[in-house]
């Protein structure tokens, strides 16, 4: 079997390993060191471009559960991360230079591994059993025409400007109400009201909160999508006439029109996650938690994704990919990594693992493994392949898992139950499918 992988980041390198260990002849097309994106510096593969932390390793956290599942799936990237880790409390953090060098060395040990250093401009599968595209959130402009030819001009989101997401179970429903504006249509939004005093406290904290510094190549890209904190700085009433406008909304319990209202919209079909409508932001994550929790209905909110505004090229994946990360219209092309709309180092790694694993099985005449939504792996596969509203990137979180049958009120016990169920299911699936 001959496979081409385009892109030598986390997803691409993991995909290469999964194929190489199964005996496939793998060609990796990587533009470094001949050309680097604005975010890259090293010549080696699998470069850590932002934080060197891969989040918590505690199995009772969503990121820890994801890693536990990836250990069962024999992830090379995770194994090398553990070999090159540096002290970081409960988090898994790496020596970025040693990590990248070691991943490169491990792949080069395989005689069936070949690197071609060039900028890829084509998605042609000629001469290969299948191709995996793992070009990342900074996909080179030279490949964009080929992607446009394949998907049409509206397939890509060039800039990631999304609002925070919270779990439904963490919202204070005593401080929220469902209603449609002016009573028209179905009540699809959950409304989070604020009194004048509550709003002014929120506003003062919002305009004085710390923001993330953008890269030089990102500074002027958000003219049509203004961060909530920038909008607020134009005047105390600006966002009350924008995302927080109370016009047409009345709480039937009190028959009072709030001074300001944040609306929450369902983020998934199961209704386990809610999006803060209009709250795209460039605040630091800790500041988002602090400031947005001042809204009464969100006082105990669990944020599974914080708002981000950065350069991020990704597919409208549910329209084009199935749960195996396979192109719906061409079974010989798979996509992996952040270009699919997964968010985070380990999530990107997992997508490369799944694309390679499922691609190998499908092309080899085997049935793909049907990872269920009880596992974090299956839940992420479902996210990238399920059409529901406006698609946005997602990292691992308990909110995307199938809800537990039992209502466990204690948060730590509930997360532990999710993890036990997920790992039991993953072991069962791998045993049935004779994998790893």
C-alpha positions in Angstrom: 0.0 0.0 0.0 1.3 3.5 -1.0 0.1 6.5 0.9 0.9 10.2 0.6 0.6 12.5 3.6 0.7 16.3 3.0 1.9 18.2 6.1 4.4 17.3 8.8 2.7 18.7 11.8 1.0 16.7 14.7 -1.7 15.1 12.5 0.5 14.4 9.6 3.3 12.8 11.7 0.9 10.7 13.7 -0.8 9.5 10.4 2.6 8.6 9.0 3.5 6.5 12.1 0.2 4.6 12.1 0.6 3.7 8.4 4.3 2.9 8.7 3.9 0.5 11.5 1.3 -1.3 9.4 3.7 -1.8 6.6 2.5 0.9 4.2 4.9 2.8 2.0 4.5 6.4 3.1 5.6 9.6 1.4 5.4 12.8 3.5 5.3 16.0 1.5 6.5 18.8 3.8 7.4 22.3 2.7 9.9 22.9 5.6 12.8 23.7 5.6 12.5 25.2 2.1 9.5 27.3 3.2 8.0 28.1 6.6 4.7 29.6 7.6 4.8 32.8 9.8 4.3 30.6 12.9 7.1 28.1 12.3 10.9 28.3 13.1 12.4 24.8 13.3 13.5 22.6 10.4 12.3 19.4 12.1 8.8 17.8 11.9 6.0 18.2 14.4 6.9 21.6 15.6 5.2 23.0 18.7 4.2 26.5 17.6 2.4 27.9 20.6 2.2 26.8 24.2 4.4 23.7 25.0 1.6 22.4 27.2 -0.7 19.6 26.0 -3.2 20.2 28.8 -4.1 18.0 31.8 -3.0 14.4 32.0 -5.6 13.6 34.7 -7.9 10.9 33.2 -10.9 12.5 34.9 -10.5 15.6 32.7 -11.6 15.7 29.1 -8.0 16.2 27.9 -6.7 13.5 30.1 -9.4 11.1 28.9 -8.4 11.8 25.3 -4.8 11.0 26.1 -5.9 7.8 27.8 -7.8 6.7 24.7 -4.8 7.7 22.5 -2.5 5.4 24.6 -4.8 2.5 23.9 -4.6 3.5 20.2 -0.7 3.5 20.4 -0.2 7.2 19.5 3.5 8.0 18.7 3.1 11.7 19.3 1.7 11.1 22.8 4.5 8.6 23.6 7.2 11.0 22.5 5.6 13.8 24.5 5.8 11.7 27.6 9.5 10.9 26.8 10.4 14.6 26.4 8.1 16.1 29.1 9.1 18.9 31.4 7.6 19.6 34.9 4.2 21.2 34.6 2.1 19.9 37.5 -0.8 17.8 36.3 -0.3 19.0 32.7 1.7 17.3 30.1 4.3 19.8 28.8 7.3 19.2 26.5 10.7 20.4 25.7 9.7 21.7 22.3 13.0 21.3 20.5 13.7 17.8 21.9 10.1 16.7 21.2 10.2 17.8 17.5 13.7 16.3 17.0 12.7 13.0 18.6 9.5 12.7 16.5 11.5 13.3 13.3 14.1 10.7 14.3 11.5 8.1 15.1 9.9 8.4 11.7 13.2 8.3 9.9 13.9 4.9 11.4 11.3 3.3 9.1 12.8 2.2 5.7 9.3 2.6 4.2 9.3 6.3 5.0 10.2 9.0 2.5 10.2 12.8 2.8 9.7 15.1 -0.1 10.5 18.8 0.8 8.3 21.0 -1.4 5.1 23.1 -1.3 2.3 20.8 -2.4 0.0 22.3 -5.0 -2.1 19.3 -6.0 -4.5 16.8 -4.4 -4.0 14.3 -7.2 -4.0 10.7 -5.8 -2.3 9.2 -8.9 0.2 6.5 -7.9 -1.2 6.3 -4.3 -3.8 4.2 -2.7 -5.0 7.2 -0.7 -3.8 10.7 0.3 -4.1 12.4 3.7 -4.2 16.2 3.7 -2.9 17.5 7.1 -1.8 21.0 6.2 -2.9 22.7 9.4 -4.4 26.1 10.2 -1.9 28.0 8.2 -2.2 26.0 4.9 0.0 27.5 2.3 -1.7 29.7 -0.3 -0.2 27.6 -3.1 -2.6 24.7 -2.1 -5.7 26.9 -1.8 -6.5 26.7 -5.6 -6.6 22.9 -5.5 -8.8 23.0 -2.4 -11.1 25.5 -4.1 -11.4 23.3 -7.2 -12.4 20.4 -5.0 -14.9 22.2 -2.7 -15.9 25.4 -4.3 -15.0 29.0 -3.2 -17.0 28.9 0.0 -15.4 25.8 1.6 -12.9 27.5 3.9 -13.0 29.7 6.9 -9.8 31.8 6.7 -10.1 33.3 10.2 -11.3 31.7 13.4 -13.5 34.2 15.3 -15.7 32.2 17.6 -17.5 32.8 20.8 -17.1 30.8 24.0 -19.1 27.6 24.6 -20.4 26.4 28.0 -22.0 23.2 29.2 -25.8 23.2 29.5 -25.7 21.6 32.9 -23.6 24.4 34.4 -26.0 27.3 33.5 -28.1 28.7 36.3 -31.6 28.3 34.9 -33.1 30.3 37.8 -31.3 33.3 36.3 -32.2 32.5 32.6 -35.4 32.2 30.5 -36.3 30.9 27.1 -38.1 33.3 24.8 -37.9 34.5 21.2 -37.6 38.2 20.4 -41.1 39.8 20.3 -42.5 36.3 20.9 -42.1 35.4 17.2 -40.9 32.0 16.1 -39.8 29.2 18.4 -37.9 29.9 21.6 -34.6 28.6 20.4 -32.4 30.9 22.6 -31.7 30.8 26.3 -31.7 34.4 27.5 -29.4 35.5 30.4 -30.7 38.9 31.7 -28.8 41.5 33.7 -30.1 44.4 35.8 -28.5 47.8 35.3 -26.1 47.4 38.2 -25.2 43.9 37.1 -24.5 45.1 33.6 -22.4 48.1 34.6 -20.2 45.8 36.8 -19.9 43.4 33.8 -19.1 46.3 31.4 -16.5 47.8 33.6 -14.6 44.5 34.0 -15.0 43.8 30.2 -13.4 47.0 29.0 -10.5 46.7 31.5 -9.8 43.0 30.9 -6.5 41.7 29.5 -6.3 40.6 25.9 -4.2 38.2 23.9 -1.5 39.8 21.6 -2.1 38.8 18.0 0.7 37.8 15.6 1.7 40.4 13.0 0.0 38.5 10.2 -3.3 38.5 12.1 -3.7 42.1 13.3 -5.8 43.4 10.4 -7.9 40.4 9.6 -11.0 41.0 11.8 -12.4 44.2 10.4 -15.8 42.5 9.8 -15.9 40.6 13.0 -15.3 42.9 16.0 -14.4 41.5 19.4 -17.0 42.1 22.1 -14.4 44.0 24.2 -13.5 46.4 21.4 -17.1 47.0 20.6 -17.8 47.8 24.3 -15.0 50.4 24.4 -17.0 52.5 22.0 -19.4 53.4 24.7 -21.3 51.8 27.6 -24.5 51.4 25.6 -22.9 50.1 22.4 -23.2 46.4 23.2 -26.7 47.0 24.6 -27.7 48.0 21.1 -25.8 45.0 19.7 -25.2 41.5 21.1 -26.8 42.3 24.5 -29.8 44.2 23.3 -32.9 43.5 25.4 -35.5 44.8 22.9 -38.3 42.4 22.3 -37.4 40.1 25.2 -39.4 39.8 28.3 -39.1 37.4 31.2 -42.6 36.0 31.6 -41.8 35.1 35.2 -41.3 38.7 36.2 -42.9 40.5 33.2 -39.8 42.8 33.2 -37.7 43.7 30.2 -34.1 43.2 31.3 -31.6 46.1 31.1 -29.3 43.8 29.0 -29.5 40.2 27.8 -26.9 37.7 26.6 -28.4 35.1 24.4 -27.2 31.5 24.4 -27.7 29.2 21.4 -27.5 25.4 21.2 -24.1 24.3 19.9 -25.0 20.7 19.2 -28.0 18.4 18.4 -28.0 16.9 21.9 -28.3 20.4 23.5 -25.5 19.7 26.0 -23.5 22.8 24.9 -24.4 26.4 24.4 -22.7 29.2 22.5 -22.5 32.8 23.8 -24.0 34.6 20.8 -22.0 37.6 19.6 -19.2 37.1 22.1 -16.3 36.6 19.8 -13.4 37.9 21.8 -9.6 38.3 22.1 -9.6 38.3 25.9 -7.1 35.9 27.7 -8.8 32.6 28.6 -8.6 33.4 32.4 -10.2 36.8 31.8 -13.0 35.3 29.8 -13.8 33.0 32.7 -13.6 35.8 35.2 -15.6 38.4 33.3 -18.3 36.3 31.6 -19.0 34.6 34.9 -20.2 38.0 36.2 -23.4 37.4 34.1 -25.7 35.9 36.7 -26.8 32.9 34.6 -23.2 32.0 34.0 -21.9 32.5 37.5 -20.9 28.8 37.7 -20.5 28.2 34.0 -18.1 25.5 32.8 -16.3 26.8 29.7 -15.5 23.9 27.4 -14.1 26.2 24.7 -13.0 29.8 25.1 -13.5 32.5 22.4 -10.6 32.8 20.0 -9.7 35.1 17.1 -6.8 34.0 15.1 -5.7 33.0 11.6 -7.1 29.5 11.1 -7.9 27.9 7.8 -10.4 25.0 8.2 -13.0 23.2 6.2 -16.7 23.3 6.7 -16.0 19.6 7.6 -19.6 18.3 8.2 -20.5 19.2 4.6 -17.6 17.3 3.1 -16.2 14.7 5.5 -17.6 11.6 7.1 -16.8 10.3 10.6 -13.7 8.6 9.2 -12.2 11.9 8.1 -12.8 10.7 4.6 -13.9 13.0 1.7 -17.5 12.1 0.9 -17.1 12.5 -2.8 -13.7 10.8 -3.1 -12.8 7.8 -1.0 -9.1 8.1 -1.7 -8.8 11.5 0.0 -8.8 12.0 3.8 -8.2 15.1 5.8 -6.7 15.5 9.3 -5.6 18.1 11.8 -6.8 21.6 12.4 -7.9 22.0 8.8 -10.8 19.7 9.7 -11.9 21.9 12.6 -10.5 20.0 15.6 -8.8 22.3 18.0 -5.7 21.5 20.1 -2.5 19.5 19.8 -3.8 16.2 21.0 -7.1 16.5 19.1 -5.1 17.2 15.9 -2.9 14.2 16.6 -6.0 12.0 17.1 -7.5 13.1 13.8 -4.3 12.0 12.0 -4.4 8.7 13.8 -8.0 8.1 12.9 -7.6 9.2 9.2 -4.7 6.8 8.9 -6.2 3.9 10.8 -9.6 4.1 9.0 -8.0 4.8 5.6 -5.8 1.8 5.9 -8.7 -0.5 6.9 -11.0 0.8 4.2 -8.5 0.6 1.4 -7.4 -2.8 2.7 -10.9 -4.1 2.4 -11.6 -4.1 6.2 -14.5 -2.5 7.9 -13.7 0.8 9.6 -14.0 0.9 13.4 -17.2 2.5 14.5 -16.1 4.6 17.4 -19.1 5.5 19.5 -20.0 8.9 21.0 -19.4 7.3 24.4 -15.7 7.7 23.7 -13.9 11.1 23.3 -12.5 9.7 20.0 -16.0 8.9 18.7 -17.4 12.2 19.9 -14.8 14.2 18.0 -15.4 12.1 14.9 -19.1 12.9 15.2 -18.4 16.6 15.7 -16.5 17.0 12.4 -19.1 15.0 10.5 -22.5 16.2 11.9 -24.2 19.2 10.2 -25.8 21.5 12.8 -25.9 25.2 12.6 -22.7 27.1 11.9 -19.7 24.8 12.1 -16.9 25.9 14.4 -13.7 24.2 15.7 -14.0 22.1 18.8 -11.6 20.6 21.4 -12.2 17.6 23.6 -14.8 18.1 26.3 -17.3 16.1 28.3 -20.2 18.0 26.7 -19.8 16.3 23.4 -20.0 12.8 24.9 -23.3 10.9 25.0 -24.9 11.9 28.3 -24.7 9.4 31.2 -27.8 7.4 32.0 -27.6 8.3 35.6 -27.8 11.9 36.8 -24.7 12.3 38.9 -24.8 15.7 40.6 -21.2 15.7 41.9 -19.0 17.2 39.1 -15.9 15.2 39.9 -17.8 11.9 40.2 -19.7 12.6 37.0 -16.4 13.2 35.1 -14.9 10.0 36.6 -18.0 8.1 35.4 -17.6 9.5 31.9 -14.0 8.4 31.8 -14.6 4.9 33.1 -17.4 4.4 30.5 -15.3 5.8 27.7 -12.2 3.6 28.4 -14.2 0.5 28.9 -15.9 1.1 25.5 -12.6 1.9 23.8 -11.1 -1.4 25.0 -14.1 -3.3 23.9 -14.0 -1.7 20.4 -10.3 -2.4 19.9 -10.7 -6.0 21.1 -13.6 -6.6 18.7 -11.7 -5.1 15.8 -8.4 -6.7 16.7 -6.5 -3.4 16.8 -3.4 -2.5 18.7 
